[in-house]
Amino acid sequence: MKEIFSSIAGRVVGCEVDVGDDINVGDELLVIESMKMEIPLESEQSGKLVELLVQVGDEIEEGQRLAVLN
């Protein structure tokens, strides 16, 4: 299993993927609002999204696990 972690703290304001989607390196997964800026979170790994651990509106911390790919 491959895991995706947040590189910043903030709030999830957008989700561009669903469980079961095939993800490629560089695909936009989530949009994080941090310090009044919207920052896209792009995948650094490829695989099938098997678990999404956050949803729009969630507050997240730097280093938090966000998703699992197979």
C-alpha positions in Angstrom: 0.0 0.0 0.0 1.2 3.5 -0.8 0.2 6.4 1.4 -0.3 10.1 0.7 0.5 12.6 3.4 -0.2 16.4 3.7 2.8 18.7 3.3 0.9 21.6 5.0 -1.7 22.3 7.6 -5.0 23.7 6.6 -8.6 22.9 5.7 -9.8 20.6 2.8 -11.9 22.8 0.5 -12.0 20.5 -2.6 -11.8 16.9 -3.5 -11.0 15.9 -7.1 -11.0 12.1 -6.8 -13.2 9.2 -5.6 -12.3 5.8 -4.2 -11.6 3.4 -7.0 -10.0 6.1 -9.3 -6.7 5.3 -11.0 -4.2 8.0 -9.9 -1.1 9.0 -11.7 1.9 11.1 -10.5 0.9 14.7 -10.8 -2.9 14.2 -10.6 -4.6 16.7 -8.3 -6.2 15.0 -5.4 -7.4 17.6 -3.0 -7.4 21.4 -2.6 -6.2 22.7 0.8 -6.8 26.2 2.1 -3.9 27.4 4.1 -3.2 31.0 5.1 -6.1 32.2 2.9 -4.6 30.5 -0.2 -5.9 27.5 -2.1 -3.2 25.0 -2.7 -3.7 21.9 -4.9 -2.3 18.6 -3.5 -0.9 16.5 -6.3 0.0 12.8 -6.0 3.6 11.9 -5.9 2.7 8.2 -6.5 0.6 6.2 -8.9 -2.0 3.5 -8.1 -5.7 2.9 -7.5 -7.3 5.0 -4.7 -8.5 2.5 -2.1 -9.2 4.8 0.8 -9.7 8.6 1.2 -9.2 9.5 4.9 -10.5 13.2 4.7 -13.4 15.0 3.3 -14.2 18.6 2.4 -14.4 20.7 5.5 -11.9 18.7 7.5 -9.0 20.5 9.3 -5.7 18.7 8.6 -2.2 18.8 10.1 1.1 18.8 8.3 2.2 15.2 8.0 -1.3 13.8 8.3 -2.2 10.7 6.3 -4.8 11.6 3.7 -5.2 8.7 1.3 -4.1 5.2 0.5 -3.3 3.8 -2.9 -2.9 0.2 -4.0 
